[in-house]
Every structure is written in C-alpha cells, then in structure tokens.
C-alpha cells in the first residue's frame, strides 16, 4: 500500500472523526504484517501514487501531465473524512466588539485654595492645620498627666519639671524637629534643652485609654497616630484636585527602628522603612490619598468592597473610595483584578 499524504485540515478532521480504537496497535484485531519492511514501503517510481484521506489517487503519469488531486474523482468511504460539503473556512473576528463610552472628565484639576502671596509657612499650614496642633497639645498634656499620676517619682527626677504645653511651643518643637535634618549632631540630647526632651517623651496624638487591645475586634496598630494620618490624608485631597489620569503606587519611608511591619525592599532607594500605598496624579506625582502598610495579617475591610477581592484589590478600593463620583476605569499591573474595572 502506498503512503498517504494528508493536508493539515484533512489530518485534523480525520483525527476528530476517528475513534481512538482505530489508532490502537493491540487487541485481537491486530495482526502484524509479514511484509512490514522498508522494502515494502518503497514503490516503483513509475507506479507510485499519492493517496489522500478521501481515497483519491494521483499517478505519476497524471502528475507529469499537470493533473491535480482535484481533477481526480474521489470515493469517500464512510468514516473517513468529512461528508459535510458546507464546511468552509473559519470566519475570524475581533475578540470583543464592545466599545465602552467613557464619560467626559468634568472635575477642575489644580489647587483648590488661593495661594497668592503665600509664604513657605503658609504652605506648611495648609496641611498641618490648627486642629492637628490642638490635638497634639491636648493628647500630649493628657498622657503626661496620666503618666505622672500612675508613676510617682522622686523630687529630683527631671520629669517633675514637666509643665503643660501649648500650641506655640508645639510649633517651635516641629520647627526644630525639621531643622534636625539640616544640622548634624552626635546625639539627640545635643539638639534639645531639658524641657524639650520632656516634650518629646510625652508627645501623643491620641488617648491611650481608649485603644482596643490586640487580638480584639477593631484593633488598630496605628491607633496612636490615626488622627494625624487621617487628617493629613484628608488635607492632601482637599488642597489639590488631581487630573483625569491617576495611578496607585507604593513608596518606602526610610526607617530603621524597631517596628513589626517595617519592610526591607532591595529594589527601593531606601531599602528599610515603612511602606505606603498612595493614589497619585500621573502627570505630577502628587499624592491625593495614602495609607500605611500594617503587616500581612491586617484585615482590610473598605466600605462596599466586594468579598472576592484580594488584599491588593482592597488596597485600591480603599484609596479610590473618596473618588467614586469621578471613577470610570482603572487598569494597572501590580494591583490588577477583574472586579476592579469600575464604572461610576
């Protein structure tokens, strides 16, 4: 028997239509041929023919005369090939014909406050508001009072020299703290007088007595800083309106102290520190909203968030929640998830 030659389409169709038993070489129906040698596979060049899966043959004489397999009548046997003459070439089309309609961007990007004739201190006051300073004064004095009441100290102790602070002193404290980054000293004590060291010791932003204990519902690792974090994030959004294109990114704040959720990321400029997730304007990099990474065991539960979202998806949901009125679609690499393709 001469060799069979199949086209790609015929071979695929034959494999699909044939049962797996036809390709089995075992069983009672299998009888090895006595002439299965290389010589039996070679036919004389004058009588060799090309046989197709449909049963048609093309002799060597016809091939020399310019014939083709289409010119030769073919007997289609039952079970071989396809008998459906209506089968044609597949019609290819685009994977999706839906074209979304993106609503026009109606927000007015830029500063929402008049900064005419602003000094440097005025820009600082846009974010560190009077309310933040009042909270610092209130909770610092409260913690100092609680500490002194629960820890009786001898008369010669420096802590006995404490007196309640006020907003003006807190402002000077913040100014000197920022200046520490410009003037290098050998020790922390060389920057401060005794009273200022006490202020640094008692500095607080929240009431410790109302904190939720660990392993209890509602526990917050950042409880002591939560008022400051929330106020700054709110002011970032109020002072400046981002343009149409925003992105979610992460950054690392340099920190080498003792902290449970401190990160080490070799690819960052500051490899050790506290990780932030931020919603930034793509053109300027301005941070509109931010949140701190508190550890992999943090239970994120943003309002209205779908239950099937992963941690990365919940982070994005948390950051864009204040922008729900303007959100149309978000696409990103690190935080990609199907549920986060949003519509207003």
Beta strands, then each sheet from edge to edge (+ up, - down):
strand 1: 49-51
strand 2: 57-59
strand 3: 110-111
strand 4: 240-241
strand 5: 246-254
strand 6: 263-264
strand 7: 272-281
strand 8: 287-292
sheet 1: 1+ 2-
sheet 2: 3+ 4-
sheet 3: 5+ 7- 6+
sheet 4: 5+ 7- 8+
end
